[in-house]
């Protein structure tokens, strides 16, 4: 039972799983095109920048 709670605590959720989508097996017949890969790359960068700005904002508010 405690093992299950620890596992649930460390789940990444939707945003975390978005970053590690590469490791999942996808349909071998479908090949993502260049535009789709670039869109996902830009989305990942924007999420990281938002989280960094949020951390900076919180640190400034607490200081």
VMD Tcl script that draws the C-alpha trace (Angstrom):
set ca {
  {0.00 0.00 0.00}
  {2.77 2.48 0.90}
  {4.59 1.50 -2.28}
  {1.58 2.62 -4.31}
  {1.48 6.02 -2.58}
  {5.15 6.64 -3.31}
  {4.60 5.71 -6.96}
  {1.68 8.12 -7.21}
  {3.75 10.91 -5.62}
  {6.44 10.65 -8.29}
  {4.12 10.52 -11.29}
  {5.01 13.15 -13.86}
  {1.51 14.04 -14.99}
  {0.56 15.36 -18.40}
  {3.25 18.05 -18.64}
  {6.04 15.75 -17.50}
  {4.96 13.00 -19.85}
  {5.01 15.48 -22.73}
  {8.79 15.83 -22.36}
  {9.40 12.10 -22.41}
  {7.09 11.24 -25.29}
  {10.16 10.24 -27.32}
  {10.63 7.06 -25.30}
  {7.15 5.73 -26.04}
  {6.60 3.44 -28.95}
  {4.64 5.11 -31.69}
  {2.99 3.79 -34.80}
  {5.83 2.61 -37.09}
  {3.88 3.51 -40.20}
  {3.33 7.14 -39.24}
  {6.34 9.38 -39.68}
  {6.07 12.81 -38.02}
  {6.98 15.57 -40.40}
  {9.45 18.36 -39.77}
  {6.78 20.93 -38.87}
  {5.26 18.71 -36.19}
  {8.64 18.01 -34.61}
  {9.50 21.72 -34.57}
  {6.13 22.55 -33.02}
  {6.73 20.09 -30.18}
  {10.25 21.45 -29.70}
  {9.00 25.03 -29.43}
  {6.26 23.93 -27.01}
  {8.85 22.27 -24.77}
  {11.02 25.39 -24.78}
  {8.05 27.62 -23.92}
  {6.99 25.36 -21.03}
  {10.54 25.40 -19.63}
  {10.76 29.19 -19.94}
  {7.40 29.61 -18.20}
  {8.47 27.37 -15.32}
  {11.79 29.22 -15.00}
  {10.01 32.60 -14.94}
  {7.54 31.30 -12.36}
  {10.40 30.12 -10.12}
  {12.18 33.49 -10.46}
  {8.96 35.33 -9.65}
  {8.33 33.19 -6.56}
  {11.91 33.65 -5.32}
  {11.67 37.44 -5.77}
  {8.32 37.52 -3.90}
  {9.75 35.55 -0.99}
  {12.96 37.58 -0.71}
}
mol new
graphics top color blue
foreach p $ca { graphics top sphere $p radius 0.5 }
foreach p [lrange $ca 0 end-1] q [lrange $ca 1 end] { graphics top cylinder $p $q radius 0.2 }
display resetview
